[in-house]
């Protein structure tokens, strides 16, 4: 484990030292029209922490905290469209995935976290601006009044199967968007920041890993397991999906009711160094998986 961590650090440093000017790549010809972005000022917000929490072996509701986003957030006002993702495929930047016939101007669905990350890296090279998936906290902040509070009735049991059933039943009772097929942009309205179709029938990938936490008697939570093979997705409710899953109806949902569709929207990284480091770490992770 220690060797793998050291190797990752070396690979990350090598990646940063090489194409450090990756954000200044000359854009390719016939670049697609980019979506609009909302620039949301920094501020405080209420955030139900992502992950599973337990005390003395019994599942409990995740803590609700007041958090602050210290810098402005620049985020797409709509989800990445099928036409935009198709251009990435044609340019060799994205994995080739089945393209539905519902319309190129509708949200791209049927993509995994890995696919969405590949698109973010491609559009970064094309535009010269660092794009990435939002964190779960950033998504909740940007979703504003459209974000759902995922507090669920706890099962009162340490049996993980019963706890999962209790979560499933609570989520299944929530109101659902009517249509399965991704709808035209704007079908589900806009929030106060101008973001369209938030919490509609397309769940969106975030960059946040699944974390299991144990809460001690004093109320302090300690992470006992961080699984970045499972990522948080956000929509009508929060869910946790294996990062290579494209169709949630086929499985891969780590907890609760599976989403209807998997898509994504991106943020533009304002501070270049943190963004470059995150991208370099993803490259290092992929290289480690190939070496293992």
Backbone as CSV, one residue per row, in Angstrom:
resi,resn,N_x,N_y,N_z,CA_x,CA_y,CA_z,C_x,C_y,C_z
1,UNK,0.830,-1.200,0.000,0.000,0.000,0.000,0.868,1.255,0.000
2,UNK,1.907,1.269,0.879,2.810,2.414,0.955,3.543,2.604,-0.362
3,UNK,3.948,1.477,-0.971,4.641,1.555,-2.259,3.729,2.156,-3.324
4,UNK,2.458,1.747,-3.316,1.508,2.276,-4.303,1.308,3.772,-4.126
5,UNK,1.253,4.229,-2.860,1.085,5.662,-2.601,2.290,6.445,-3.082
6,UNK,3.500,5.898,-2.867,4.710,6.574,-3.328,4.757,6.614,-4.843
7,UNK,4.348,5.500,-5.474,4.348,5.447,-6.930,3.358,6.445,-7.503
8,UNK,2.197,6.575,-6.856,1.208,7.535,-7.320,1.753,8.955,-7.225
9,UNK,2.466,9.252,-6.131,3.044,10.587,-5.973,4.057,10.879,-7.073
10,UNK,4.873,9.872,-7.418,5.863,10.050,-8.477,5.178,10.266,-9.815
11,UNK,4.147,9.451,-10.097,3.435,9.573,-11.366,2.721,10.924,-11.467
12,UNK,2.161,11.387,-10.350,1.490,12.686,-10.354,2.469,13.803,-10.649
13,UNK,3.637,13.746,-9.994,4.648,14.769,-10.214,5.133,14.760,-11.654
14,UNK,5.289,13.558,-12.209,5.754,13.453,-13.588,4.719,14.020,-14.556
15,UNK,3.456,13.761,-14.269,2.397,14.275,-15.130,2.355,15.797,-15.104
16,UNK,2.493,16.370,-13.893,2.475,17.814,-13.767,3.692,18.455,-14.410
17,UNK,4.842,17.792,-14.303,6.070,18.354,-14.847,6.093,18.308,-16.367
18,UNK,5.310,17.361,-16.942,5.304,17.225,-18.398,4.401,18.252,-19.041
19,UNK,3.154,17.888,-19.300,2.255,18.810,-20.001,1.642,19.826,-19.059
20,UNK,2.480,20.594,-18.337,1.935,21.552,-17.383,1.116,22.619,-18.083
21,UNK,1.421,22.857,-19.341,0.686,23.879,-20.087,-0.528,23.297,-20.791
22,UNK,-1.050,22.180,-20.276,-2.157,21.498,-20.941,-3.390,22.388,-21.082
23,UNK,-3.541,23.367,-20.196,-4.704,24.238,-20.287,-4.555,25.276,-21.388
24,UNK,-3.426,25.283,-22.072,-3.202,26.254,-23.135,-3.099,25.594,-24.500
25,UNK,-3.594,24.364,-24.617,-3.563,23.651,-25.894,-4.410,24.390,-26.917
26,UNK,-3.938,24.441,-28.153,-4.688,25.107,-29.214,-5.981,24.352,-29.489
27,UNK,-7.116,25.015,-29.438,-8.392,24.325,-29.673,-8.446,23.712,-31.066
28,UNK,-9.111,22.557,-31.171,-9.260,21.899,-32.453,-10.279,22.656,-33.304
29,UNK,-10.334,22.341,-34.586,-11.244,23.022,-35.489,-12.687,22.572,-35.251
30,UNK,-13.618,23.429,-35.638,-15.046,23.119,-35.561,-15.471,22.736,-34.148
31,UNK,-14.989,23.499,-33.185,-15.342,23.223,-31.793,-16.830,23.475,-31.595
32,UNK,-17.486,22.586,-30.859,-18.909,22.715,-30.623,-19.211,23.975,-29.823
33,UNK,-20.419,24.452,-29.957,-20.855,25.607,-29.178,-20.954,25.207,-27.714
34,UNK,-20.296,25.966,-26.859,-20.282,25.628,-25.445,-21.562,26.092,-24.765
35,UNK,-21.987,25.379,-23.740,-23.177,25.785,-22.993,-22.892,27.027,-22.170
36,UNK,-23.971,27.618,-21.651,-23.794,28.746,-20.757,-23.328,28.283,-19.385
37,UNK,-22.706,29.191,-18.676,-22.243,28.907,-17.324,-22.818,29.946,-16.375
38,UNK,-23.156,29.502,-15.168,-23.585,30.404,-14.112,-22.404,30.652,-13.191
39,UNK,-22.205,31.888,-12.818,-21.141,32.227,-11.873,-21.807,32.551,-10.543
40,UNK,-21.698,31.629,-9.590,-22.400,31.739,-8.315,-21.432,32.251,-7.255
41,UNK,-21.795,33.325,-6.607,-20.923,33.927,-5.603,-20.739,32.995,-4.411
42,UNK,-19.599,33.139,-3.749,-19.315,32.352,-2.549,-20.379,32.606,-1.490
43,UNK,-20.591,31.612,-0.622,-21.592,31.794,0.420,-21.751,30.565,1.290
44,UNK,-22.586,30.685,2.297,-22.877,29.593,3.214,-24.076,28.787,2.716
45,UNK,-24.120,27.511,3.082,-25.261,26.669,2.718,-25.331,25.480,3.654
46,UNK,-26.517,24.863,3.701,-26.728,23.670,4.519,-26.386,22.430,3.698
47,UNK,-25.623,21.529,4.290,-25.150,20.359,3.545,-25.265,19.103,4.399
48,UNK,-26.035,18.141,3.887,-26.121,16.816,4.512,-24.946,15.998,3.998
49,UNK,-24.023,15.646,4.861,-22.754,15.035,4.463,-22.996,13.718,3.735
50,UNK,-22.270,13.505,2.632,-22.404,12.280,1.842,-21.720,11.117,2.547
51,UNK,-22.236,9.913,2.325,-21.632,8.713,2.881,-22.556,7.999,3.856
52,UNK,-22.087,6.880,4.365,-22.826,6.112,5.362,-22.256,6.399,6.747
53,UNK,-23.152,6.548,7.725,-22.738,6.856,9.093,-23.366,5.846,10.046
54,UNK,-22.611,5.460,11.048,-23.133,4.533,12.066,-22.528,4.884,13.413
55,UNK,-23.278,4.536,14.465,-22.788,4.696,15.842,-23.062,3.400,16.587
56,UNK,-22.014,2.844,17.160,-22.119,1.569,17.886,-22.711,0.475,17.010
57,UNK,-22.377,0.501,15.730,-22.825,-0.528,14.804,-24.218,-0.317,14.258
58,UNK,-24.905,0.779,14.649,-26.268,1.027,14.195,-26.267,2.187,13.202
59,UNK,-26.877,2.009,12.015,-26.908,3.101,11.036,-27.601,4.340,11.596
60,UNK,-27.125,5.520,11.202,-27.712,6.773,11.656,-27.739,7.769,10.499
61,UNK,-28.550,8.796,10.640,-28.638,9.825,9.611,-27.324,10.589,9.527
62,UNK,-26.950,10.951,8.318,-25.740,11.742,8.118,-25.920,13.114,8.750
63,UNK,-24.840,13.701,9.279,-24.972,15.018,9.926,-25.284,16.123,8.924
64,UNK,-26.065,17.103,9.369,-26.365,18.291,8.578,-25.465,19.412,9.079
65,UNK,-24.688,19.973,8.190,-23.711,20.989,8.582,-23.918,22.277,7.794
66,UNK,-23.519,23.372,8.404,-23.440,24.643,7.687,-22.036,24.749,7.109
67,UNK,-21.954,24.835,5.804,-20.666,24.914,5.132,-20.573,26.235,4.378
68,UNK,-19.366,26.559,3.992,-19.156,27.774,3.210,-18.307,27.462,1.992
69,UNK,-18.776,27.907,0.846,-17.972,27.859,-0.371,-17.196,29.173,-0.423
70,UNK,-15.874,29.075,-0.314,-15.058,30.276,-0.147,-14.798,31.037,-1.439
71,UNK,-14.963,30.373,-2.575,-14.739,31.032,-3.856,-15.970,30.866,-4.740
72,UNK,-16.119,31.732,-5.713,-17.249,31.633,-6.640,-17.196,30.322,-7.401
73,UNK,-18.366,29.816,-7.753,-18.480,28.548,-8.476,-19.007,28.824,-9.878
74,UNK,-18.252,28.393,-10.883,-18.673,28.543,-12.280,-19.120,27.185,-12.791
75,UNK,-20.406,27.027,-13.049,-20.984,25.717,-13.361,-21.920,25.820,-14.551
76,UNK,-21.975,24.755,-15.358,-22.846,24.717,-16.526,-24.299,24.917,-16.126
77,UNK,-25.019,25.704,-16.935,-26.430,25.906,-16.653,-27.282,24.737,-17.123
78,UNK,-26.728,23.844,-17.904,-27.446,22.634,-18.323,-26.457,21.471,-18.347
79,UNK,-27.003,20.269,-18.559,-26.161,19.085,-18.637,-25.489,18.988,-20.007
80,UNK,-24.384,18.280,-20.073,-23.700,18.050,-21.345,-24.650,17.312,-22.281
81,UNK,-24.738,17.769,-23.520,-25.679,17.188,-24.475,-25.080,15.995,-25.211
82,UNK,-25.962,15.242,-25.849,-25.523,14.093,-26.646,-24.631,14.542,-27.797
83,UNK,-24.958,15.678,-28.415,-24.154,16.184,-29.531,-22.744,16.544,-29.076
84,UNK,-22.634,17.136,-27.892,-21.318,17.523,-27.372,-20.472,16.294,-27.050
85,UNK,-21.109,15.292,-26.457,-20.356,14.078,-26.155,-19.944,13.358,-27.441
86,UNK,-20.818,13.376,-28.451,-20.499,12.738,-29.730,-19.271,13.380,-30.366
87,UNK,-19.132,14.705,-30.236,-17.954,15.369,-30.780,-16.682,14.877,-30.086
88,UNK,-16.778,14.653,-28.786,-15.631,14.125,-28.037,-15.255,12.734,-28.535
89,UNK,-16.257,11.906,-28.824,-15.997,10.572,-29.379,-15.295,10.695,-30.724
90,UNK,-15.826,11.551,-31.583,-15.261,11.719,-32.923,-13.824,12.213,-32.874
91,UNK,-13.511,13.005,-31.847,-12.172,13.565,-31.707,-11.218,12.611,-30.995
92,UNK,-11.728,11.436,-30.588,-10.890,10.443,-29.926,-10.653,10.704,-28.452
93,UNK,-11.432,11.626,-27.861,-11.208,11.958,-26.461,-12.075,11.203,-25.482
94,UNK,-13.172,10.592,-25.963,-14.118,9.918,-25.080,-14.364,8.491,-25.530
95,UNK,-14.626,7.590,-24.580,-14.995,6.223,-24.943,-16.258,6.210,-25.796
96,UNK,-16.322,5.297,-26.745,-17.501,5.169,-27.593,-18.570,4.405,-26.827
97,UNK,-19.697,5.035,-26.640,-20.806,4.429,-25.906,-22.036,4.445,-26.807
98,UNK,-23.016,3.589,-26.536,-24.239,3.590,-27.349,-24.918,4.945,-27.296
99,UNK,-25.285,5.471,-28.464,-25.954,6.764,-28.545,-27.434,6.522,-28.852
100,UNK,-28.293,6.985,-27.973,-29.729,6.793,-28.152,-30.244,7.704,-29.272
101,UNK,-31.448,7.440,-29.720,-32.022,8.175,-30.840,-32.994,9.260,-30.391
102,UNK,-32.932,9.666,-29.123,-33.911,10.621,-28.630,-33.619,12.056,-29.074
103,UNK,-32.428,12.346,-29.601,-32.130,13.703,-30.054,-30.797,14.193,-29.550
104,UNK,-30.002,14.765,-30.465,-28.647,15.189,-30.114,-28.636,16.401,-29.197
105,UNK,-29.773,17.120,-29.103,-29.810,18.321,-28.284,-30.262,18.025,-26.856
106,UNK,-30.531,16.784,-26.559,-30.956,16.417,-25.209,-29.747,15.994,-24.369
107,UNK,-29.908,15.882,-23.043,-28.770,15.514,-22.201,-28.183,14.164,-22.589
108,UNK,-26.873,14.085,-22.544,-26.189,12.810,-22.772,-26.371,11.950,-21.535
109,UNK,-26.902,10.745,-21.735,-27.064,9.798,-20.638,-26.411,8.480,-21.046
110,UNK,-26.360,7.555,-20.094,-25.699,6.287,-20.383,-24.191,6.414,-20.323
111,UNK,-23.709,7.318,-19.465,-22.268,7.519,-19.318,-21.853,7.225,-17.878
112,UNK,-20.676,6.675,-17.739,-20.121,6.379,-16.422,-19.330,7.572,-15.898
113,UNK,-18.892,7.473,-14.643,-18.014,8.509,-14.087,-16.733,8.593,-14.909
114,UNK,-16.240,7.463,-15.353,-15.012,7.455,-16.159,-15.239,8.160,-17.495
115,UNK,-16.402,7.940,-18.115,-16.727,8.617,-19.369,-16.818,10.128,-19.162
116,UNK,-17.500,10.532,-18.082,-17.674,11.954,-17.794,-16.331,12.619,-17.525
117,UNK,-15.453,11.918,-16.826,-14.128,12.454,-16.539,-13.310,12.598,-17.817
118,UNK,-13.436,11.622,-18.712,-12.728,11.703,-19.999,-13.208,12.919,-20.782
119,UNK,-14.521,13.184,-20.749,-15.042,14.358,-21.456,-14.486,15.640,-20.846
120,UNK,-14.427,15.702,-19.511,-13.898,16.900,-18.853,-12.452,17.155,-19.254
121,UNK,-11.668,16.092,-19.352,-10.267,16.248,-19.739,-10.152,16.674,-21.207
122,UNK,-11.044,16.138,-22.048,-11.020,16.510,-23.467,-11.410,17.972,-23.667
123,UNK,-12.505,18.407,-23.023,-12.953,19.779,-23.215,-11.960,20.765,-22.615
124,UNK,-11.200,20.332,-21.614,-10.127,21.165,-21.074,-9.067,21.417,-22.140
125,UNK,-8.701,20.344,-22.856,-7.695,20.499,-23.912,-8.221,21.366,-25.052
126,UNK,-9.496,21.206,-25.369,-10.084,21.926,-26.496,-10.237,23.422,-26.207
127,UNK,-10.682,23.749,-25.010,-11.001,25.143,-24.698,-9.861,25.898,-24.033
128,UNK,-8.901,25.164,-23.454,-7.848,25.831,-22.700,-8.290,26.258,-21.314
129,UNK,-9.490,25.815,-20.878,-9.971,26.121,-19.531,-10.164,24.812,-18.779
130,UNK,-9.760,24.789,-17.525,-9.834,23.561,-16.734,-11.276,23.245,-16.340
131,UNK,-11.805,22.176,-16.902,-13.137,21.691,-16.579,-13.025,20.439,-15.715
132,UNK,-13.979,20.255,-14.820,-14.012,19.055,-13.983,-15.437,18.820,-13.507
133,UNK,-15.670,17.633,-12.957,-16.944,17.348,-12.314,-17.019,18.106,-10.987
134,UNK,-18.197,18.536,-10.583,-18.310,19.181,-9.272,-18.176,18.171,-8.150
135,UNK,-17.791,18.629,-6.976,-17.896,17.788,-5.798,-19.372,17.707,-5.401
136,UNK,-19.699,16.779,-4.525,-21.077,16.662,-4.067,-21.520,17.939,-3.355
137,UNK,-20.644,18.504,-2.530,-20.981,19.729,-1.813,-21.214,20.880,-2.790
138,UNK,-20.389,20.989,-3.821,-20.576,22.034,-4.827,-21.900,21.858,-5.557
139,UNK,-22.247,20.601,-5.869,-23.508,20.341,-6.561,-24.685,20.784,-5.705
140,UNK,-24.666,20.443,-4.421,-25.748,20.827,-3.520,-25.839,22.351,-3.419
141,UNK,-24.697,23.013,-3.326,-24.668,24.477,-3.259,-25.302,25.078,-4.506
142,UNK,-24.923,24.569,-5.686,-25.436,25.109,-6.942,-26.898,24.734,-7.165
143,UNK,-27.316,23.550,-6.683,-28.708,23.108,-6.853,-29.669,23.968,-6.044
144,UNK,-29.185,24.538,-4.938,-29.972,25.441,-4.100,-31.298,24.794,-3.693
145,UNK,-32.420,25.445,-4.005,-33.722,24.951,-3.548,-34.142,23.651,-4.220
146,UNK,-33.436,23.249,-5.278,-33.748,21.996,-5.968,-33.081,20.789,-5.312
147,UNK,-32.146,21.031,-4.420,-31.443,19.924,-3.755,-32.362,19.284,-2.727
148,UNK,-32.348,17.966,-2.671,-33.164,17.260,-1.683,-32.329,16.980,-0.444
149,UNK,-32.975,17.032,0.709,-32.291,16.688,1.956,-32.426,15.189,2.150
150,UNK,-31.301,14.505,2.119,-31.341,13.046,2.120,-31.444,12.431,3.512
151,UNK,-31.994,13.139,4.472,-32.184,12.511,5.765,-33.249,11.430,5.612
152,UNK,-32.915,10.236,6.059,-33.803,9.086,5.908,-34.090,8.471,7.274
153,UNK,-35.275,7.891,7.461,-35.538,7.210,8.724,-34.580,6.045,8.902
154,UNK,-33.921,5.995,10.051,-32.979,4.907,10.285,-33.733,3.657,10.688
155,UNK,-33.136,2.519,10.386,-33.827,1.252,10.608,-33.775,0.790,12.056
156,UNK,-32.853,1.359,12.851,-32.725,0.939,14.234,-32.108,-0.431,14.378
157,UNK,-31.413,-0.882,13.348,-30.801,-2.201,13.391,-29.376,-2.126,12.854
158,UNK,-28.541,-3.013,13.342,-27.169,-3.089,12.836,-27.075,-4.030,11.642
159,UNK,-28.208,-4.622,11.266,-28.233,-5.515,10.114,-28.171,-4.671,8.837
160,UNK,-27.096,-4.769,8.044,-26.967,-3.918,6.855,-28.052,-4.166,5.814
161,UNK,-28.571,-5.397,5.737,-29.634,-5.699,4.777,-30.913,-4.957,5.155
162,UNK,-31.286,-4.995,6.440,-32.480,-4.295,6.898,-32.308,-2.783,6.748
163,UNK,-31.102,-2.300,6.993,-30.840,-0.867,6.830,-31.005,-0.465,5.368
164,UNK,-30.525,-1.295,4.454,-30.648,-1.004,3.020,-32.112,-1.005,2.603
165,UNK,-32.899,-1.974,3.123,-34.325,-2.046,2.795,-35.051,-0.797,3.296
166,UNK,-34.722,-0.342,4.502,-35.348,0.855,5.049,-35.042,2.066,4.178
167,UNK,-33.804,2.169,3.721,-33.417,3.279,2.844,-34.167,3.195,1.515
168,UNK,-34.244,1.978,0.960,-34.919,1.773,-0.326,-36.379,2.179,-0.233
169,UNK,-37.055,1.741,0.829,-38.483,2.035,0.964,-38.725,3.533,1.129
170,UNK,-37.836,4.202,1.858,-37.998,5.646,2.049,-37.817,6.387,0.734
171,UNK,-36.802,5.998,-0.046,-36.549,6.667,-1.315,-37.617,6.328,-2.349
172,UNK,-38.112,5.087,-2.314,-39.122,4.672,-3.281,-40.430,5.436,-3.090
173,UNK,-40.671,5.933,-1.867,-41.893,6.661,-1.595,-41.863,8.100,-2.051
174,UNK,-40.688,8.585,-2.476,-40.584,9.966,-2.926,-41.181,10.130,-4.320
175,UNK,-41.617,11.344,-4.594,-42.173,11.642,-5.906,-41.086,11.514,-6.960
176,UNK,-41.404,10.924,-8.094,-40.441,10.679,-9.157,-40.807,11.476,-10.411
177,UNK,-39.798,11.911,-11.178,-40.110,12.479,-12.501,-40.837,11.439,-13.342
178,UNK,-41.774,11.896,-14.176,-42.635,10.971,-14.913,-41.864,10.209,-15.989
179,UNK,-41.100,10.910,-16.813,-40.487,10.302,-17.999,-39.157,9.648,-17.670
180,UNK,-38.882,8.513,-18.333,-37.590,7.854,-18.231,-36.614,8.463,-19.232
181,UNK,-37.092,8.676,-20.448,-36.247,9.207,-21.507,-35.821,10.632,-21.175
182,UNK,-34.546,10.990,-21.390,-34.118,12.368,-21.129,-34.931,13.355,-21.947
183,UNK,-35.348,14.424,-21.321,-36.269,15.384,-21.922,-35.532,16.609,-22.473
184,UNK,-36.194,17.383,-23.334,-35.565,18.605,-23.852,-35.116,19.527,-22.729
185,UNK,-34.061,20.291,-22.991,-33.519,21.207,-21.996,-34.608,22.156,-21.505
186,UNK,-34.716,22.293,-20.206,-35.699,23.192,-19.609,-36.981,22.538,-19.179
187,UNK,-37.160,21.242,-19.479,-38.405,20.552,-19.130,-38.694,20.611,-17.637
188,UNK,-37.652,20.493,-16.825,-37.837,20.450,-15.372,-37.581,21.804,-14.710
189,UNK,-37.556,22.862,-15.520,-37.447,24.205,-14.966,-36.032,24.596,-14.572
190,UNK,-35.922,25.778,-13.997,-34.634,26.326,-13.562,-34.686,26.678,-12.078
191,UNK,-33.525,26.664,-11.449,-33.475,27.087,-10.053,-33.112,28.564,-9.980
192,UNK,-32.901,29.071,-8.790,-32.696,30.517,-8.631,-31.375,31.013,-9.204
193,UNK,-30.462,30.081,-9.500,-29.196,30.465,-10.114,-29.214,30.308,-11.637
194,UNK,-30.351,29.866,-12.171,-30.459,29.689,-13.610,-30.019,28.332,-14.107
195,UNK,-29.774,27.375,-13.210,-29.412,26.020,-13.619,-30.675,25.273,-14.029
196,UNK,-30.634,24.664,-15.208,-31.810,23.990,-15.741,-31.800,22.496,-15.427
197,UNK,-32.994,21.972,-15.203,-33.222,20.528,-15.071,-32.491,19.888,-13.897
198,UNK,-32.210,20.671,-12.879,-31.626,20.117,-11.662,-32.667,19.232,-10.980
199,UNK,-32.270,18.026,-10.593,-33.169,17.078,-9.923,-34.322,16.659,-10.815
200,UNK,-34.083,16.634,-12.142,-35.072,16.097,-13.061,-34.914,14.592,-13.175
201,UNK,-34.969,14.058,-14.405,-34.831,12.602,-14.523,-33.434,12.185,-15.005
202,UNK,-32.466,13.126,-14.945,-31.061,12.794,-15.204,-30.269,13.064,-13.941
203,UNK,-29.706,12.013,-13.371,-28.830,12.153,-12.217,-27.434,12.517,-12.715
204,UNK,-26.698,13.286,-11.942,-25.425,13.820,-12.396,-24.263,13.284,-11.548
205,UNK,-23.217,12.871,-12.247,-22.010,12.390,-11.570,-21.324,13.546,-10.832
206,UNK,-20.812,13.255,-9.649,-19.928,14.181,-8.952,-18.576,13.495,-8.776
207,UNK,-17.606,14.256,-8.292,-16.259,13.713,-8.106,-16.042,13.188,-6.696
208,UNK,-17.091,13.130,-5.884,-16.966,12.744,-4.481,-17.014,11.227,-4.319
209,UNK,-16.054,10.714,-3.567,-15.969,9.276,-3.300,-16.941,8.874,-2.190
210,UNK,-17.315,7.610,-2.196,-18.156,7.059,-1.127,-17.299,6.850,0.120
211,UNK,-17.784,7.343,1.255,-17.039,7.224,2.514,-17.947,6.607,3.572
212,UNK,-17.411,5.616,4.280,-18.117,5.019,5.411,-17.531,5.616,6.690
213,UNK,-18.423,6.081,7.580,-17.989,6.789,8.781,-18.546,6.134,10.043
214,UNK,-17.761,6.204,11.094,-18.201,5.769,12.417,-18.207,6.985,13.326
215,UNK,-19.328,7.197,14.022,-19.476,8.336,14.915,-19.273,7.863,16.353
216,UNK,-18.367,8.528,17.069,-18.100,8.115,18.450,-19.108,8.743,19.406
217,UNK,-18.948,8.460,20.699,-19.914,8.900,21.702,-20.019,10.416,21.784
218,UNK,-18.927,11.109,21.434,-18.934,12.572,21.497,-19.501,13.215,20.244
219,UNK,-19.858,12.387,19.262,-20.443,12.912,18.036,-19.458,13.194,16.930
220,UNK,-18.205,12.837,17.123,-17.177,13.065,16.110,-17.174,11.897,15.123
221,UNK,-17.239,12.221,13.832,-17.240,11.188,12.795,-15.818,10.918,12.322
222,UNK,-15.513,9.647,12.166,-14.202,9.245,11.655,-14.402,8.316,10.468
223,UNK,-13.762,8.649,9.347,-13.879,7.814,8.147,-13.145,6.493,8.372
224,UNK,-13.843,5.391,8.122,-13.237,4.075,8.264,-12.948,3.418,6.922
225,UNK,-13.585,3.915,5.871,-13.356,3.350,4.534,-13.708,4.388,3.474
226,UNK,-12.762,4.687,2.594,-12.996,5.573,1.467,-12.887,4.757,0.196
227,UNK,-13.975,4.687,-0.550,-14.031,3.869,-1.763,-14.261,4.774,-2.968
228,UNK,-13.194,5.058,-3.716,-13.318,5.921,-4.896,-13.697,5.135,-6.138
229,UNK,-13.944,3.833,-5.980,-14.544,3.059,-7.050,-16.040,3.257,-7.088
230,UNK,-16.582,3.944,-6.078,-17.992,4.304,-5.998,-18.050,5.823,-5.825
231,UNK,-18.875,6.487,-6.646,-18.974,7.943,-6.599,-20.405,8.382,-6.288
232,UNK,-20.515,9.570,-5.744,-21.826,10.143,-5.448,-22.446,10.682,-6.733
233,UNK,-23.712,10.338,-6.979,-24.470,10.944,-8.071,-25.646,11.699,-7.456
234,UNK,-26.033,12.808,-8.106,-27.052,13.680,-7.538,-28.180,13.930,-8.531
235,UNK,-29.392,13.958,-8.000,-30.566,14.214,-8.812,-31.764,14.404,-7.916
236,UNK,-32.847,13.682,-8.205,-34.032,13.762,-7.354,-33.731,13.245,-5.951
237,UNK,-32.707,12.425,-5.821,-32.162,12.027,-4.528,-30.686,11.711,-4.740
238,UNK,-29.960,11.639,-3.675,-28.548,11.277,-3.746,-28.420,9.762,-3.829
239,UNK,-27.501,9.292,-4.650,-27.241,7.863,-4.767,-25.743,7.650,-4.883
240,UNK,-25.331,6.395,-4.793,-23.919,6.027,-4.869,-23.767,4.957,-5.934
241,UNK,-22.962,5.253,-6.960,-22.850,4.365,-8.106,-21.399,3.949,-8.343
242,UNK,-21.215,2.684,-8.723,-19.904,2.211,-9.150,-19.448,3.015,-10.357
243,UNK,-18.175,3.399,-10.380,-17.732,4.425,-11.337,-17.759,3.993,-12.797
244,UNK,-17.851,2.687,-13.095,-17.868,2.257,-14.495,-19.283,1.975,-15.010
245,UNK,-20.295,2.143,-14.158,-21.679,1.861,-14.539,-22.217,2.978,-15.430
246,UNK,-22.849,2.581,-16.537,-23.468,3.540,-17.454,-24.991,3.536,-17.371
247,UNK,-25.564,2.378,-17.158,-27.016,2.256,-17.053,-27.351,1.783,-15.644
248,UNK,-27.859,2.653,-14.787,-28.111,2.269,-13.387,-29.170,1.196,-13.234
249,UNK,-29.978,0.989,-14.278,-31.026,-0.034,-14.169,-30.453,-1.443,-14.258
250,UNK,-29.202,-1.549,-14.688,-28.572,-2.873,-14.778,-27.831,-3.244,-13.507
251,UNK,-27.794,-2.347,-12.528,-27.086,-2.615,-11.287,-26.002,-1.584,-11.041
252,UNK,-25.261,-1.784,-9.947,-24.158,-0.897,-9.630,-24.497,0.181,-8.632
253,UNK,-25.771,0.237,-8.177,-26.157,1.223,-7.178,-25.781,0.677,-5.804
254,UNK,-24.934,1.406,-5.092,-24.405,0.900,-3.831,-25.383,1.049,-2.669
255,UNK,-26.357,1.948,-2.791,-27.328,2.144,-1.712,-28.583,2.798,-2.260
256,UNK,-29.730,2.317,-1.810,-30.982,2.968,-2.137,-31.513,2.679,-3.530
257,UNK,-32.443,3.535,-3.970,-33.106,3.373,-5.261,-32.183,3.851,-6.375
258,UNK,-32.000,3.052,-7.430,-31.104,3.482,-8.518,-31.672,4.664,-9.285
259,UNK,-30.801,5.527,-9.831,-31.253,6.652,-10.654,-31.908,6.162,-11.947
260,UNK,-32.624,7.072,-12.610,-33.232,6.739,-13.898,-32.191,6.796,-15.012
261,UNK,-31.398,7.869,-15.045,-30.380,8.074,-16.081,-29.143,8.691,-15.445
262,UNK,-27.999,8.436,-16.053,-26.742,9.013,-15.573,-26.174,9.967,-16.612
263,UNK,-26.040,11.236,-16.239,-25.434,12.247,-17.090,-24.503,13.103,-16.258
264,UNK,-24.215,14.319,-16.729,-23.303,15.171,-15.952,-23.319,16.598,-16.472
265,UNK,-22.905,17.518,-15.605,-22.564,18.886,-15.979,-21.223,19.198,-15.308
266,UNK,-20.516,20.177,-15.819,-19.151,20.443,-15.370,-19.031,21.815,-14.735
267,UNK,-17.975,21.973,-13.974,-17.594,23.287,-13.468,-16.260,23.657,-14.108
268,UNK,-15.981,24.958,-14.147,-14.679,25.440,-14.599,-13.858,25.769,-13.367
269,UNK,-12.690,25.181,-13.288,-11.804,25.401,-12.146,-11.215,26.802,-12.220
270,UNK,-11.444,27.592,-11.180,-10.923,28.950,-11.163,-9.449,28.998,-10.776
271,UNK,-9.050,28.094,-9.886,-7.651,28.045,-9.458,-6.964,26.925,-10.221
272,UNK,-6.027,27.267,-11.062,-5.462,26.294,-11.988,-4.664,25.202,-11.291
273,UNK,-3.909,25.542,-10.258,-3.055,24.525,-9.638,-3.858,23.375,-9.032
274,UNK,-4.894,23.629,-8.193,-5.687,22.496,-7.681,-6.309,21.669,-8.792
275,UNK,-6.773,22.335,-9.848,-7.376,21.599,-10.958,-6.375,20.724,-11.673
276,UNK,-5.186,21.257,-11.930,-4.142,20.463,-12.584,-3.741,19.277,-11.732
277,UNK,-3.652,19.506,-10.438,-3.260,18.408,-9.558,-4.307,17.294,-9.562
278,UNK,-5.590,17.670,-9.512,-6.644,16.653,-9.545,-6.580,15.845,-10.837
279,UNK,-6.368,16.544,-11.956,-6.293,15.843,-13.237,-5.080,14.928,-13.283
280,UNK,-3.949,15.398,-12.755,-2.749,14.567,-12.730,-2.937,13.337,-11.860
281,UNK,-3.649,13.497,-10.742,-3.905,12.349,-9.868,-4.794,11.318,-10.562
282,UNK,-5.754,11.784,-11.381,-6.593,10.829,-12.107,-5.766,10.047,-13.122
283,UNK,-4.854,10.746,-13.808,-3.970,10.052,-14.748,-3.131,9.031,-14.014
284,UNK,-2.591,9.408,-12.853,-1.773,8.487,-12.065,-2.583,7.277,-11.608
285,UNK,-3.844,7.505,-11.217,-4.708,6.390,-10.809,-4.898,5.397,-11.946
286,UNK,-5.133,5.916,-13.163,-5.333,5.027,-14.303,-4.060,4.233,-14.601
287,UNK,-2.901,4.884,-14.502,-1.648,4.195,-14.749,-1.393,3.110,-13.707
288,UNK,-1.755,3.390,-12.455,-1.606,2.378,-11.410,-2.496,1.172,-11.661
289,UNK,-3.755,1.436,-12.140,-4.653,0.316,-12.432,-4.096,-0.553,-13.550
290,UNK,-3.446,0.075,-14.541,-2.860,-0.690,-15.629,-1.660,-1.501,-15.162
291,UNK,-0.916,-0.961,-14.195,0.279,-1.638,-13.705,-0.066,-2.751,-12.739
292,UNK,-1.225,-2.659,-12.081,-1.583,-3.661,-11.056,-2.172,-4.914,-11.688
